[in-house]
């Protein structure tokens, strides 16, 4: 599985961005897809996940109510819709994937930079 992330950019506080992650795979039905982010000088942190087969999602507390993770089956693409963005959301965002049985994420896309200005 290869992952290609896109959609980052510069946005003012309170604005919105949608990140996309296109996956090249025959099937994703046995995968969990995720978005991570890394703020300079800090460790990479999990933002949201979605289980491909049943759509069950998880969100980091600070993302709840503002971010929405979703998937498009036909396009094999995962999205992260980010609303009400704050300067502290500024980070490099990465999409990742792991098989349902795996303990950790070992499939990563390239990062996409999100910059939120105040």
TIVO-270816 format. One record per residue (C-alpha): x, y, z. Coordinates in nm, 4 decimals. Each point is the difference from the previous one (the first is absolute). Example, Ala and Ser with C-alpha at 12.3 -4.5 7.8 and 13.67 -1.06 7.14 Angstrom:
BEGIN
<gumar <1.2300,-0.4500,0.7800>>
<gumar <0.1370,0.3440,-0.0660>>
This chain:
BEGIN
<gumar <0.0000,0.0000,0.0000>>
<gumar <0.1298,0.3423,-0.0949>>
<gumar <-0.1507,0.3176,0.1389>>
<gumar <-0.0022,0.3423,-0.1635>>
<gumar <-0.1062,0.2936,0.2153>>
<gumar <-0.1034,0.3407,-0.1229>>
<gumar <-0.2034,0.3045,0.0924>>
<gumar <0.2160,0.1906,0.2429>>
<gumar <0.0470,0.3719,-0.0187>>
<gumar <-0.0273,0.3328,0.1747>>
<gumar <-0.3268,0.1000,0.1580>>
<gumar <-0.1122,0.2618,0.2493>>
<gumar <-0.1184,-0.0957,0.3452>>
<gumar <-0.3624,-0.1067,-0.0147>>
<gumar <0.0354,-0.1234,-0.3547>>
<gumar <-0.0245,-0.3474,-0.1482>>
<gumar <0.2140,-0.2403,-0.1979>>
<gumar <-0.0574,-0.3487,-0.1317>>
<gumar <0.2876,-0.2434,-0.0172>>
<gumar <-0.0108,-0.2991,-0.2325>>
<gumar <0.1892,-0.3258,0.0083>>
<gumar <-0.0196,-0.2216,-0.3060>>
<gumar <0.0934,-0.3625,0.0513>>
<gumar <0.1267,-0.2345,-0.2662>>
<gumar <-0.1212,-0.3388,0.1055>>
<gumar <-0.2213,-0.2719,-0.1386>>
<gumar <-0.2096,0.0140,0.3124>>
<gumar <0.0005,0.1914,0.3242>>
<gumar <-0.2713,-0.1979,0.1739>>
<gumar <0.2414,-0.1384,0.2580>>
<gumar <0.1700,0.3298,0.0812>>
<gumar <-0.0317,0.2835,0.2444>>
<gumar <0.0841,0.3370,-0.1502>>
<gumar <0.1275,0.2878,0.2081>>
<gumar <0.1139,0.3587,-0.0006>>
<gumar <0.2919,0.1011,0.2189>>
<gumar <0.1623,0.3374,0.0406>>
<gumar <0.3366,0.1209,0.1126>>
<gumar <0.0635,0.3434,0.1394>>
<gumar <0.3635,0.1114,-0.0288>>
<gumar <0.1941,-0.1114,0.3039>>
<gumar <-0.2715,-0.2353,0.1181>>
<gumar <-0.0826,-0.3641,-0.0467>>
<gumar <-0.2377,-0.1152,-0.2686>>
<gumar <-0.3537,-0.0320,0.1378>>
<gumar <-0.3066,-0.1858,-0.1120>>
<gumar <-0.2829,0.2261,-0.1133>>
<gumar <-0.2695,-0.2321,-0.1339>>
<gumar <-0.0569,-0.3511,-0.1263>>
<gumar <-0.2605,-0.1779,-0.2064>>
<gumar <-0.0500,-0.3682,-0.0428>>
<gumar <-0.0520,-0.0624,-0.3679>>
<gumar <-0.2437,-0.2889,0.0233>>
<gumar <-0.2553,0.1488,0.2370>>
<gumar <0.0845,0.3702,0.0150>>
<gumar <0.0534,0.0118,0.3747>>
<gumar <0.1970,0.3106,0.0876>>
<gumar <0.2182,0.1288,0.2796>>
<gumar <0.1082,0.3569,0.0701>>
<gumar <0.2577,0.1648,0.2181>>
<gumar <-0.1814,0.2126,0.2571>>
<gumar <0.1102,0.3289,-0.1528>>
<gumar <-0.1324,-0.1110,-0.3387>>
<gumar <-0.3463,-0.1037,0.1155>>
<gumar <-0.2699,0.2250,-0.1368>>
<gumar <0.2369,0.1740,-0.2413>>
<gumar <0.1549,-0.2747,-0.2130>>
<gumar <-0.1759,-0.2738,-0.1933>>
<gumar <0.1720,-0.3048,-0.1449>>
<gumar <-0.1776,-0.1788,-0.2819>>
<gumar <0.0685,-0.2379,-0.2848>>
<gumar <-0.1061,-0.0369,-0.3611>>
<gumar <-0.0045,-0.3661,-0.0863>>
<gumar <0.0061,0.0306,-0.3767>>
<gumar <0.2868,0.2482,0.0069>>
<gumar <0.1880,-0.1830,0.2760>>
<gumar <0.0503,0.3369,0.1584>>
<gumar <-0.0135,0.1162,0.3593>>
<gumar <-0.0844,0.3587,0.0844>>
<gumar <0.0543,0.2199,0.3002>>
<gumar <-0.2359,0.2960,-0.0012>>
<gumar <0.1341,0.2579,0.2416>>
<gumar <-0.2247,0.2861,0.1082>>
<gumar <0.0436,0.2810,0.2510>>
<gumar <0.3739,-0.0298,-0.0361>>
<gumar <0.2217,0.1460,0.2686>>
<gumar <0.3644,0.1098,-0.0141>>
<gumar <0.0866,-0.2966,0.2203>>
<gumar <-0.1190,-0.2297,-0.2795>>
<gumar <0.3015,0.1096,-0.2015>>
<gumar <0.1988,-0.3145,-0.0762>>
<gumar <0.1075,-0.2439,-0.2646>>
<gumar <-0.2848,-0.2446,-0.0448>>
<gumar <0.0640,-0.3608,-0.1003>>
<gumar <-0.2363,-0.2715,-0.1090>>
<gumar <0.0741,-0.3532,0.1094>>
<gumar <-0.1449,-0.3471,-0.0214>>
<gumar <0.0268,-0.3286,0.1810>>
<gumar <-0.1613,-0.3387,-0.0331>>
<gumar <-0.2668,-0.0701,0.2619>>
<gumar <0.2236,-0.2547,0.1692>>
<gumar <0.3083,0.2224,0.0131>>
<gumar <0.1144,0.1678,0.3179>>
<gumar <0.1413,0.3100,-0.1659>>
<gumar <-0.0200,0.2049,-0.3153>>
<gumar <0.2676,-0.0947,-0.2492>>
<gumar <-0.1400,0.1484,-0.3189>>
<gumar <0.0484,0.3738,-0.0339>>
<gumar <-0.0641,0.2655,-0.2552>>
<gumar <0.2112,0.3081,-0.0422>>
<gumar <-0.0932,0.2893,0.2229>>
<gumar <-0.2031,0.2977,-0.1006>>
<gumar <0.0523,0.3308,0.1788>>
<gumar <-0.2930,0.1805,0.1566>>
<gumar <0.0674,0.3529,0.1199>>
<gumar <-0.2666,0.1895,0.1914>>
<gumar <0.0650,0.3693,0.0420>>
<gumar <-0.1443,0.2024,0.2860>>
